[in-house]
Amino acid sequence: MVHVTPGDATNSAALDDATTEFEQHRDLVFAVSYNLLGSVAEAEDVVQEAWLAWASARRADIGNVRAYLVRIGVNDALARLNRARRERETYPGLWLPEPLPTDVDGEVNAMQSEAISFAMMVVLESLTPLERAVFVLNEVFGYSYREIADVVERSPDSVRQVGHRAHQHIRQRRGRYQADFDVRRAVTARFLVASQGGDLNALLELLAPDVAMWTDSGGLVKTARRVIVGREKVLRLRDGAEALFMDQLTPSMVHINGGPAILLSRNAAPFAVVALDIDPDDHTIRGIYSVVSPVKLRILDLSAPRRLP
């Protein structure tokens, strides 16, 4: 029999209370961290560090648990992002975020699903870490510049200036946001059917003339190490890949990074994830984002779908 002293019981109850409070904000800390880092594993590490800080803090002195945990998470993520940016300067080929399985029933916030799309996260990579944090907290999670100033320990005026620069940059690079979810799902399904059937005419209709294709292999799979731009070039590359692999792959529709995507599996193991960026006006495909890095695809075997907070 295990004997529990009154002090042990009190500590255990306090830990249970701390865990209950923390769990109410876990998804938010993860979502903000993933938006900043583009890495599921790193975002999980940020959540763990936030928990350790919370568990050892004088919780009676913390008036706003949500603000405290977000501040801990953002500053940890910013430190990691600064290190990651230096590492990505020598990344072999093109960098894309780790695919994040998301809950299709969680499609409730268009801005949040757009913010973790491959297309948006590629643009976010061109911001400074501080610009990225301010943009994500303001535009995606609805924080005011005054609230953000408390998080990043800057003056509200300086944060407002940073936010203005970030918004201008995003608008210039991204333009209008993505198409409606139902449109994206329908176009993705048509692209999969046309690719499987080798229907060149259907693919030509789907692809924008200046479609761009990004492929992240992490240097572990032979792929193009630069962005391929233009319908004809993309089709030639697709034909070459199809000749090598398509007869060995099983495609399926999945929900990744807040939207529909195609999962290609080989021998029941993930081989590639393909996400499309659809023009909201004419519904053509303006971007193709493929992750074939085995390291980044391992997360698909480990992660349950996440509902956006």
Salt bridges, closest charged atoms under 4 A:
GLU23 OE2 - ARG26 NE 3.16
GLU42 OE1 - ARG80 NH1 2.66
GLU44 OE2 - ARG306 NH2 2.13
ASP45 OD2 - ARG80 NH1 3.96
ASP61 OD2 - ARG58 NE 2.77
ASP76 OD1 - ARG80 NE 2.97
ASP103 OD2 - ARG307 NH2 3.17
GLU107 OE2 - ARG184 NH2 3.50
GLU107 OE1 - HIS255 NE2 3.56
GLU114 OE2 - ARG174 NE 2.87
GLU125 OE2 - ARG88 NH1 2.62
GLU125 OE2 - ARG132 NH1 2.64
GLU131 OE2 - ARG165 NE 3.30
GLU139 OE1 - HIS167 NE2 2.87
GLU139 OE2 - ARG171 NH2 3.04
ASP157 OD1 - ARG160 NH1 3.09
ASP182 OD1 - ARG185 NH2 2.77
ASP216 OD2 - LYS296 NZ 2.53
ASP239 OD1 - ARG238 NH2 2.57
GLU242 OE2 - ARG238 NH1 3.09
ASP277 OD2 - ARG174 NH1 2.92
ASP277 OD2 - ARG286 NE 2.79
ASP281 OD1 - ARG176 NH1 2.42
